[in-house]
Amino acid sequence: MAAAVVQNAEDIDKDPQLNYRQFFWKLKHPVLDTVAQRGWPVKFSKTPYEMTRSPCMGEHNYDVYTKLAGLSDEEFVQFMEEGLFD
């Protein structure tokens, strides 16, 4: 039967193995300043990855409405001015 120490968030943040493995990523956020994000629990030598922050609410509206939904730039601006995206 497996057993392990029960850790709280502070214990996990200070865990020497997790820090050695660079499990936590410090990411800049335009609203929250710097946030710690948990990384992947495994690392692959030939397929490294880069962690990025989560988008802010509405940050990708332009791309979604014009490139995916097919609105023209003029329609997007009109709808934005009308408060459709608020």
N, C-alpha and C positions, 0 to 999 in steps of 0.2 A: 504494500500500500504506500503510495507516495505521500509525502508531507512537506510543507513549506511554511515559512514564517508569514504571518498575515501582516501586510504592509499598508500604511496609509499613504496619502499623496506625498507628504513630506519625505517619508522613507523612500518612496520610489524615485523622487527627484534627486535624492542623495545617493542612490544605489551605485556603488562603484562599477559594477559590471555594465549597467545600462549607460553610464556616462562614458566608460571606455569604448563601448560600441557605438557611441554617438547616437543614441536612441532618440534623444530629444533635439528638436530643431528650434532655434530661436528665429522667428520670422517677424519682419517689420510689417505693421498693419497701419493703414492710413487713419483709422479711427481709434484703435486700441493700443497703439504704439508698438511694443514688442510683445509677442505671445509665444509661449512654448507649445510646440505641437509634437505629439508622439509620432515617431517614424515607423517604418516597417520592422517587424521583429526579426527578420532575416536579412542578410546581406549577401549579394552575389558578386563575385570578383569581376565577372565579365559584363554585368548589366547594372551599372550604378544608376541611381535615380537622384533627382533633385526635388526637394519638397517645396511647394509653393503655398502661399496663403489662400484662404477661402475668399471669394469675391464679396464685396459689399453689396447690399441690397440695391438692385437696379444697375449695377456696374456694367453689365453686359446687355442692357436693354437695346442699345443701338444695333448691335450685331444680331441679336435675336429677332428684332422686328424688321430689320431691313434685309438681312441675308437669309434668314430662315423663313420668316413669314412673308417676305416679298414686298414690304412697304417701300415706297419711294422715300428719298430724303425729305421731300416736301411734306409728304403725309406724316412721316415721323415727327417732324418739327411741329406741324399743326396739332397732332394728337398730344404732343408733349406740352404745348402751350395751353391746350384745353384741360390739362391735368389728368389725362387718361392713364398715365403711368404712375400717378401718385398713390 
